[in-house]
Amino acid sequence: MICESPVTLGEPLKGSFSGFYSCPVKRKFQIIFLYCATCRKKGDDAIVLCADCPDCLDDTIKFVALGPHDKAYWG
């Protein structure tokens, strides 16, 4: 479902997680991902600094964390 509609399904994160989206799976389980088109459009690519950013198409979705809420948000 995230692949079909990442912006609609995901919630944009703020602060040190700017550019990332979260999507709850169950009450305390989260998926954290990046959607390259939105990341670039909002200028978050200058914050996120993905090493492979120039090689990724705009419709690329990068799943970066999956797990319980407290462990999905690192740092």
PLY file of the C-alpha trace (Angstrom):
ply
format ascii 1.0
element vertex 75
property float x
property float y
property float z
element edge 74
property int vertex1
property int vertex2
end_header
0.00 0.00 0.00
2.90 2.37 0.73
4.30 1.75 -2.76
0.99 2.73 -4.35
0.46 5.93 -2.36
3.44 6.88 -0.15
2.47 10.50 0.49
-1.16 9.75 1.29
-0.44 6.79 3.54
2.67 8.08 5.28
2.93 10.86 7.83
5.73 13.38 7.18
8.19 13.60 10.03
9.83 16.76 11.35
12.99 17.88 13.08
15.91 15.49 12.81
13.65 13.14 10.81
12.81 15.76 8.17
12.34 14.10 4.78
11.22 10.80 6.28
7.70 9.43 6.53
6.23 7.06 9.09
3.39 4.63 8.67
1.90 2.67 11.54
1.30 -1.01 10.94
-0.23 -1.78 14.31
-0.51 0.26 17.49
3.17 0.31 18.35
4.79 -0.87 15.11
6.17 1.65 12.59
7.61 1.69 9.09
9.98 4.60 8.41
10.66 5.41 4.76
11.84 8.04 2.31
10.00 8.98 -0.88
12.55 10.55 -3.21
10.14 12.77 -5.20
8.83 14.52 -2.08
12.25 14.61 -0.43
13.68 16.50 -3.42
10.64 18.73 -3.88
10.77 19.91 -0.25
14.57 20.27 -0.32
15.01 17.62 2.35
17.59 15.86 0.18
20.08 18.48 1.46
19.34 17.25 5.00
18.96 13.51 4.45
22.05 13.25 2.22
21.48 9.78 0.76
24.70 8.58 -0.85
22.79 7.16 -3.82
20.40 10.12 -4.27
21.65 11.09 -7.77
21.15 7.50 -8.94
17.56 7.15 -7.67
14.47 7.94 -9.70
11.84 10.26 -8.21
9.41 7.38 -7.66
11.95 5.54 -5.46
10.81 4.57 -1.97
13.50 3.65 0.54
12.42 1.66 3.56
14.87 2.57 6.32
13.39 1.21 9.56
10.77 -1.28 10.59
9.90 -2.23 14.13
8.36 -1.23 17.43
7.81 2.52 17.73
10.58 3.04 20.30
13.16 1.18 18.20
12.11 2.45 14.75
13.14 6.01 15.65
16.89 5.92 16.05
19.18 8.67 17.37
0 1
1 2
2 3
3 4
4 5
5 6
6 7
7 8
8 9
9 10
10 11
11 12
12 13
13 14
14 15
15 16
16 17
17 18
18 19
19 20
20 21
21 22
22 23
23 24
24 25
25 26
26 27
27 28
28 29
29 30
30 31
31 32
32 33
33 34
34 35
35 36
36 37
37 38
38 39
39 40
40 41
41 42
42 43
43 44
44 45
45 46
46 47
47 48
48 49
49 50
50 51
51 52
52 53
53 54
54 55
55 56
56 57
57 58
58 59
59 60
60 61
61 62
62 63
63 64
64 65
65 66
66 67
67 68
68 69
69 70
70 71
71 72
72 73
73 74
